[in-house]
Amino acid sequence: ADSDPREHWSFQKPVKAELPVGDGIATTNPIDAFITAKHRELGLQPVGPVQKSLLLRRVYLDLIGLPPTQDELCEFLVDDRPGAWDRVVDRLLESPHYGERWGRHWMDVARFAASSGGGKTIPFKDAWRYRDYIIEVFNMDLPFYQMVREQLAGDLLVSYTHRRPHETRHDL
């Protein structure tokens, strides 16, 4: 309990870990070698490849919070061209639902509310403006530092102008 706080792991100089090697640890990604070694240590066996339909469902739910439609599922299942997976991911990242899904996490951090809540709920008249702003910046892929800067300084930024979703401003 009386140990020197400077000895905490977060203050130690990073040391490059040796890549695990051994029987059956042959991967294309170094991170997979660490995962495989830990699984082996814990006595866990890897599962086989996931079905394309389940993989598609997972990426839809992760990126936009909605399952794929039957048409989207069928289209993906029959698309055997190279890059099919990349096209799905790119389309989801360009979807307005992406900002709705991921902006929600930032709004939780910022404690966003559209009303006062409690027993006497009073709606905040212009709360939608902040909500829409957050969705917009996530969909624009605005750099994090810029989003925080705009929220802190708001309309006090000298060159601040309202953007449309297709106009990215990195020079503010």
C-alpha positions, 0 to 999 in steps of 0.5 A: 500500500505504501509503494511508490506511485511512480512504479505504477505500470502506466508510468513504465517505459513500454517494452516490446513483447516477444511474439509468441511462437510454438506449435500451431501458432501461425497467423497472418496478424501478430495480434492473432498470435497473442490471442492464440497463445492466451487461448491455448493457455486457458485451454480454449479452442477456436471456433470455425469461420462464421457464416456469411449471413451471421457476419453481415448481421453482426457488422450491421448491428455494430455499425448502424444498430439495425439488422440488414434487410432481406434484400441486403442479406441476399445481395451479400450472400450472392456477391462472390466478387473480391472486396464484397466485405469492404463494400458493405463496410464502406456503405455502412460507414457512409450511412446516416444511421452510422452517426445516429448509432455512434453519436449516441455514445458521445451524447451519453458522455456529454449527458445530453437530454432532450427534456428535464426528466424526473416527475416534471418533464420539461422539453428543451426547445432546441435540444435537437440542434445539439443532437443533429450536430453530433450525428452530423460530425460523426457522419462527416468523420470530423476529427475528434479534436475538432469536434471537442474544440467546436463544442467548447468554443462553439460560435466563438470560433472566428471562422465558424460557419454552419457546415452541411454534412458533405463539407468537412472543415479541418482548418478551423 
